[in-house]
């Protein structure tokens, strides 16, 4: 029987990237026991962000009180990422982007059966390559390399496709009063908050299996 995992996340959340890796390790440990379907749902950490994004240094300085504090936090996240094989390159990131269009393409990618690859590519583009994923052409290039049909992606971004669905999902997450992302829902019953260790994901998956 299939297990379903809904992941509420934002592509500019480093802990969401780490959570993806840790979930993958837990799913791999279940190989041969259950098939697991993972679906990525949107949450905008900065829904009021200008469409073109803003300077990351300015944004982080305002958010954390000083650039020095931001660098300390980046170092802590980078250390956690290394343990899971993620090489965060925060020094390469110049802008904090608006992520609405990225979420719209993740929505489209689910319909085109390449959602996980697109999510992975967006995380990599932003966190390890330092690309500006609020730039439309950059965004289109990234998702095309991940297997999303370029024409369909461009049509989505030049229309309102996916915008309502993304905003509805985002609003639902806020009504649920999530304390943060990533947030994981397994079989619509078992939940985990944050980038938990792989064994915690495995325990939750086994709990869901036991209740089937």
Secondary structure, DSSP 8 states (H G I E B T S, - for coil): --EEEEEEE-TT-HHHHHHHHHHHHHHHHTTTT--EEEEEEE--TTTT--TT-EEHHHHHHHHHSSHHHHHHHHHHHHHHHHHTT----GGG--EE---HHHHHHHHHHHHTT-HHHHHHHHHHHHHTS---TTSHHHHHHHHHHTT--HHHHHHHHTS-TTHHHHHHHHHHHHHTT--SS-EEEETTTEEEESS--HHHHHHHHHHHHHT-
